[in-house]
Protein backbone atom coordinates (compact mmCIF):
# COMPACT_ATOMS: atom_id res chain seq x y z
CA UNK A 1 0.00 0.00 0.00
CA UNK A 2 2.86 2.40 0.84
CA UNK A 3 4.38 1.98 -2.62
CA UNK A 4 1.02 2.66 -4.25
CA UNK A 5 0.60 5.89 -2.26
CA UNK A 6 4.18 6.90 -3.15
CA UNK A 7 3.51 6.09 -6.82
CA UNK A 8 0.35 8.22 -6.87
CA UNK A 9 2.18 11.09 -5.11
CA UNK A 10 5.00 10.93 -7.64
CA UNK A 11 2.74 10.93 -10.68
CA UNK A 12 0.74 13.80 -9.18
CA UNK A 13 3.86 15.87 -8.42
CA UNK A 14 5.26 15.28 -11.93
CA UNK A 15 1.99 16.43 -13.48
CA UNK A 16 1.80 19.52 -11.24
CA UNK A 17 5.38 20.52 -12.05
CA UNK A 18 4.85 20.12 -15.80
CA UNK A 19 1.61 22.11 -15.76
CA UNK A 20 3.09 24.80 -13.50
CA UNK A 21 6.20 25.14 -15.65
CA UNK A 22 4.17 25.42 -18.83
CA UNK A 23 1.86 28.05 -17.34
CA UNK A 24 4.84 30.32 -16.69
CA UNK A 25 5.92 30.72 -20.30
CA UNK A 26 7.69 34.02 -20.79
CA UNK A 27 6.26 36.71 -22.99
CA UNK A 28 8.14 37.90 -26.05
CA UNK A 29 11.22 39.77 -24.79
CA UNK A 30 11.78 43.39 -25.69
CA UNK A 31 14.42 44.15 -28.30
CA UNK A 32 17.89 44.69 -26.84
CA UNK A 33 20.97 46.36 -28.15
CA UNK A 34 23.63 44.03 -29.51
CA UNK A 35 26.22 45.89 -27.47
CA UNK A 36 24.33 45.28 -24.25
CA UNK A 37 23.74 41.52 -24.44
CA UNK A 38 24.63 39.17 -21.62
CA UNK A 39 26.43 35.90 -22.28
CA UNK A 40 24.13 32.89 -22.52
CA UNK A 41 23.43 31.34 -19.14
CA UNK A 42 24.86 27.84 -18.77
CA UNK A 43 22.72 25.29 -16.92
CA UNK A 44 23.99 23.70 -13.74
CA UNK A 45 21.98 20.48 -14.21
CA UNK A 46 21.37 18.99 -17.65
CA UNK A 47 20.90 15.27 -17.00
CA UNK A 48 19.95 12.63 -14.46
CA UNK A 49 22.31 9.67 -14.19
CA UNK A 50 23.37 10.30 -17.79
CA UNK A 51 19.84 10.61 -19.21
CA UNK A 52 19.41 13.87 -21.15
CA UNK A 53 16.57 15.53 -23.01
CA UNK A 54 16.42 14.37 -26.63
CA UNK A 55 17.72 10.84 -25.96
CA UNK A 56 15.78 7.96 -27.42
CA UNK A 57 14.07 5.50 -25.08
CA UNK A 58 16.75 2.91 -25.94
CA UNK A 59 19.53 5.36 -25.00
CA UNK A 60 17.77 6.16 -21.72
CA UNK A 61 17.33 2.44 -21.00
CA UNK A 62 21.07 1.95 -21.45
CA UNK A 63 21.54 4.41 -18.54
CA UNK A 64 18.65 3.51 -16.20
CA UNK A 65 17.32 0.17 -17.40
CA UNK A 66 13.67 -0.27 -18.32
CA UNK A 67 11.06 1.25 -16.06
CA UNK A 68 7.32 0.72 -15.85
CA UNK A 69 5.83 2.29 -19.00
CA UNK A 70 2.45 4.01 -18.78
CA UNK A 71 1.45 5.79 -22.00
CA UNK A 72 4.13 8.41 -22.68
CA UNK A 73 5.84 8.06 -19.28
CA UNK A 74 8.27 5.58 -17.83
CA UNK A 75 8.46 5.25 -14.04
CA UNK A 76 11.42 4.03 -11.98
CA UNK A 77 11.53 3.10 -8.31
CA UNK A 78 15.26 3.28 -7.63
CA UNK A 79 15.07 2.94 -3.83
CA UNK A 80 12.66 3.50 -0.95
CA UNK A 81 13.52 7.22 -1.14
CA UNK A 82 14.26 7.85 -4.84
CA UNK A 83 11.97 7.59 -7.84
CA UNK A 84 12.25 8.97 -11.36
CA UNK A 85 9.95 9.54 -14.30
CA UNK A 86 10.82 10.04 -17.95
CA UNK A 87 8.35 11.68 -20.31
CA UNK A 88 8.54 10.87 -24.05
CA UNK A 89 7.25 12.63 -27.14
CA UNK A 90 5.56 10.93 -30.12
CA UNK A 91 8.96 9.96 -31.59
CA UNK A 92 9.87 8.25 -28.28
CA UNK A 93 12.50 10.83 -27.29
CA UNK A 94 12.91 12.12 -23.74
CA UNK A 95 11.23 15.51 -23.27
CA UNK A 96 10.98 15.48 -19.48
CA UNK A 97 12.86 14.09 -16.50
CA UNK A 98 11.52 14.30 -12.96
CA UNK A 99 13.16 12.87 -9.88
CA UNK A 100 11.61 12.71 -6.41
CA UNK A 101 13.55 12.21 -3.18
CA UNK A 102 11.33 11.17 -0.26
CA UNK A 103 12.51 12.91 2.90
CA UNK A 104 15.11 14.70 0.77
CA UNK A 105 17.37 11.65 1.12
CA UNK A 106 19.95 11.63 -1.66
CA UNK A 107 18.74 14.91 -3.21
CA UNK A 108 21.42 17.24 -4.53
CA UNK A 109 21.76 20.66 -2.91
CA UNK A 110 19.53 23.20 -4.65
CA UNK A 111 22.59 25.35 -5.44
CA UNK A 112 23.88 22.63 -7.76
CA UNK A 113 20.52 22.47 -9.56
CA UNK A 114 19.17 26.03 -9.86
CA UNK A 115 21.89 28.28 -8.45
CA UNK A 116 22.42 30.15 -5.21
CA UNK A 117 19.14 32.06 -4.91
CA UNK A 118 15.90 30.24 -4.17
CA UNK A 119 12.45 31.22 -2.91
CA UNK A 120 12.11 29.94 0.68
CA UNK A 121 8.69 30.22 2.28
CA UNK A 122 8.17 30.62 6.05
CA UNK A 123 7.13 26.96 6.36
CA UNK A 124 10.54 25.85 4.99
CA UNK A 125 9.35 24.89 1.52
CA UNK A 126 11.49 25.99 -1.44
CA UNK A 127 10.88 26.52 -5.14
CA UNK A 128 12.76 27.85 -8.13
CA UNK A 129 12.42 27.39 -11.88
CA UNK A 130 15.25 28.44 -14.20
CA UNK A 131 14.63 28.78 -17.94
CA UNK A 132 17.37 28.25 -20.48
CA UNK A 133 15.57 29.72 -23.46
CA UNK A 134 18.68 29.60 -25.64
CA UNK A 135 18.84 25.82 -25.05
CA UNK A 136 15.08 25.16 -25.10
CA UNK A 137 14.50 23.71 -21.63
CA UNK A 138 13.91 24.56 -17.98
CA UNK A 139 14.98 23.10 -14.64
CA UNK A 140 13.03 23.33 -11.40
CA UNK A 141 13.73 22.50 -7.77
CA UNK A 142 10.84 22.04 -5.35
CA UNK A 143 11.05 21.05 -1.69
CA UNK A 144 7.86 20.61 0.28
CA UNK A 145 7.52 22.00 3.80
CA UNK A 146 9.30 20.30 6.68
CA UNK A 147 6.56 17.82 7.52
CA UNK A 148 6.60 14.10 8.15
CA UNK A 149 6.56 13.47 4.38
CA UNK A 150 8.96 16.12 3.06
CA UNK A 151 9.90 15.58 -0.60
CA UNK A 152 12.37 17.15 -3.01
CA UNK A 153 11.43 17.12 -6.70
CA UNK A 154 13.79 18.09 -9.51
CA UNK A 155 12.47 18.43 -13.04
CA UNK A 156 14.24 19.01 -16.36
CA UNK A 157 11.81 19.65 -19.20
CA UNK A 158 11.89 20.68 -22.82
CA UNK A 159 10.09 23.94 -23.50
CA UNK A 160 7.15 23.73 -25.87
ABEGO torsion letter per residue (X at the ends): XAAAAAAAAAAAAAAAAAAAAAAABBBBBBBBBAAABBBBBBBABABBGGBBBGBBAAAAAAAAEBBBBBEABBBBBABAABBBBBBBBAAGBBABBBBBBBGGBGBBBAAAAAEABBBBBAAGBBBBBBBBAAAGBBBBBBBBBBBAABBBBBBBBBBX
